[in-house]
Amino acid sequence: MSKSKKLIAVPGDLLEKIYAVSAKEGKTPFLYINEVFEQALRAHDMGKSLRQVIDAYIMIETVKNAGSTIISSESLHIIIQKIYGNSTDELRERWFETGGWYGKYILAKFGELKNPEELKNLLEAYLWDINEIHLVRLEGKILLKCISPHQPVELTELSASFLEGVMSTLGYKCIRKDIVKGVILMEFKLTE
């Protein structure tokens, strides 16, 4: 690795903020900027942008502070399969409400999302148990497809309730829903 130094043009206001932050952390601006570059490259090596890594961290902290907990998928599947038959409606309502909360969080934190890719990234950060999420916006509608072959049908149905809650809060009504084990296909229409 070359030890030569290069100059990079940086907006003055940004540089002032870097000076202030580096001073607070007891580092030279040079050391602080190098750490920022190293972390950006580290994120790149993981196949992520620095923004994606920071957004994921914010999401983890948010759901942790909201009372969520991390358990293994296997444990979650067993628990849901044992209680689902006796509490189906209650569980669906609870997951819908939780999705509504998450939708409000999205609005408060990010405002109106202009691009389906933004919503897709936020859903992926929250729904670790879903392998693939695809969102397409067509003429005032959003087509949502989620694939997670290892999910039991009970969890797939609850995940659909969660997604419906999110979309409801974002101003969309579900007009079509097809759910089978591990696959969710939903279509949403913008409410008037």
C-alpha positions in Angstrom: 0.0 0.0 0.0 1.4 3.4 -1.0 2.1 5.9 1.7 2.0 8.8 -0.7 -0.6 11.5 0.0 -3.1 12.9 -2.4 -5.3 16.0 -2.2 -9.1 15.7 -2.5 -11.4 18.7 -3.0 -14.0 18.8 -0.1 -16.8 21.3 0.4 -15.7 23.8 3.1 -18.8 23.3 5.3 -18.2 19.5 5.3 -14.6 20.0 6.2 -15.6 22.3 9.1 -17.8 19.5 10.4 -15.0 17.0 10.0 -12.7 19.3 12.0 -15.3 19.7 14.8 -16.0 15.9 15.0 -12.3 14.9 14.9 -11.6 17.4 17.7 -14.4 16.0 19.8 -13.0 12.5 19.3 -9.4 13.7 20.1 -8.1 12.8 16.7 -6.5 14.8 13.9 -8.6 15.5 10.9 -6.2 13.4 8.9 -6.6 10.4 11.2 -10.4 10.8 11.3 -10.8 11.1 7.5 -8.6 8.0 7.0 -10.8 6.0 9.4 -13.9 7.2 7.5 -12.3 6.0 4.2 -11.3 2.7 5.7 -14.8 2.0 7.0 -16.3 3.0 3.6 -14.0 0.5 1.9 -14.8 -2.2 4.6 -18.5 -1.7 3.8 -17.7 -2.0 0.0 -15.9 -5.2 0.7 -19.1 -6.6 2.3 -21.0 -5.6 -0.9 -22.8 -2.7 0.9 -22.5 1.0 0.7 -21.7 3.0 3.9 -25.2 4.4 3.8 -26.7 0.8 3.8 -24.5 -0.2 6.8 -25.4 2.9 8.8 -29.2 2.6 7.9 -29.1 -1.1 9.0 -27.4 0.0 12.3 -30.1 2.6 12.9 -32.8 0.1 12.2 -31.3 -2.5 14.6 -31.1 0.2 17.3 -34.6 1.4 16.6 -36.3 -2.1 16.8 -34.2 -3.0 19.8 -35.3 0.2 21.6 -38.9 -0.5 20.6 -38.7 -3.8 22.5 -38.0 -6.2 19.7 -35.7 -9.2 20.3 -33.6 -11.5 18.1 -34.3 -15.2 18.3 -33.4 -17.9 15.8 -35.7 -18.6 12.9 -36.1 -22.2 14.0 -37.3 -21.1 17.5 -39.7 -18.5 16.1 -41.1 -21.1 13.7 -41.7 -23.6 16.5 -43.4 -21.0 18.7 -45.6 -19.7 16.0 -46.6 -23.2 14.8 -47.6 -24.1 18.4 -49.8 -21.1 19.1 -51.1 -20.2 15.6 -54.1 -22.4 15.5 -55.5 -21.1 18.8 -54.7 -17.4 18.2 -54.7 -16.9 14.4 -56.8 -13.7 14.4 -55.0 -12.2 17.4 -51.6 -12.9 15.9 -52.5 -11.5 12.5 -53.8 -8.3 14.2 -50.7 -7.9 16.3 -48.4 -8.3 13.3 -50.6 -5.9 11.3 -50.2 -3.3 14.2 -46.5 -3.9 14.3 -46.3 -3.3 10.6 -48.3 -0.1 11.1 -45.8 1.0 13.7 -42.9 0.3 11.3 -44.7 2.2 8.6 -45.0 5.2 11.0 -41.3 4.9 11.8 -40.4 5.0 8.1 -42.5 8.1 7.6 -41.1 9.8 10.7 -37.5 8.9 9.9 -37.4 9.1 6.1 -40.5 11.0 5.0 -42.4 9.9 1.8 -40.4 7.4 -0.1 -40.2 8.2 -3.8 -38.5 5.1 -4.9 -39.6 1.5 -4.3 -36.0 0.5 -3.9 -35.8 2.6 -0.7 -38.8 0.8 0.8 -37.4 -2.6 -0.3 -34.1 -1.8 1.5 -35.9 -0.8 4.7 -38.1 -3.9 4.6 -35.0 -6.1 4.1 -33.4 -4.5 7.2 -36.4 -5.4 9.3 -37.6 -8.7 7.9 -34.5 -10.9 8.3 -36.5 -14.0 7.8 -37.4 -13.2 4.2 -34.8 -14.1 1.6 -36.0 -12.0 -1.3 -38.2 -8.9 -1.5 -39.2 -7.4 -4.8 -41.2 -4.1 -5.1 -42.4 -2.7 -8.4 -44.5 0.5 -8.8 -46.9 0.5 -11.7 -49.6 3.2 -12.3 -50.3 4.1 -8.6 -50.0 0.5 -7.5 -47.2 -1.4 -5.8 -46.6 -5.1 -6.5 -44.8 -6.8 -3.7 -43.3 -10.3 -3.9 -41.5 -11.9 -1.0 -39.8 -15.3 -1.1 -38.6 -17.3 1.8 -38.8 -21.1 1.1 -37.9 -22.1 4.7 -40.8 -20.2 6.2 -43.7 -22.2 7.4 -47.1 -21.1 6.1 -48.1 -19.6 9.5 -45.1 -17.3 9.5 -45.7 -16.4 5.8 -49.2 -15.4 6.7 -48.1 -13.3 9.6 -45.4 -11.7 7.5 -48.1 -10.7 5.0 -50.1 -9.1 7.8 -47.0 -7.2 8.9 -46.4 -6.0 5.3 -50.1 -5.0 4.9 -49.8 -2.9 8.1 -46.7 -1.2 6.8 -48.3 -0.4 3.4 -51.5 0.8 5.1 -49.6 3.3 7.1 -47.8 4.5 4.0 -51.2 5.1 2.3 -51.8 1.9 0.4 -54.7 -0.6 0.5 -54.2 -4.3 -0.3 -56.3 -5.2 -3.3 -54.9 -8.7 -4.0 -53.1 -11.2 -1.8 -51.8 -14.6 -2.6 -50.0 -16.5 0.1 -48.5 -20.0 0.1 -45.7 -21.5 2.2 -42.8 -19.2 1.8 -44.3 -17.0 -0.9 -46.2 -13.7 -0.6 -47.6 -11.9 -3.6 -49.5 -8.7 -2.8 -50.8 -5.8 -4.8 -51.5 -2.4 -3.2 -53.4 0.6 -4.5 -52.7 4.1 -3.3 -55.7 5.2 -1.2 -57.5 8.4 -2.2 
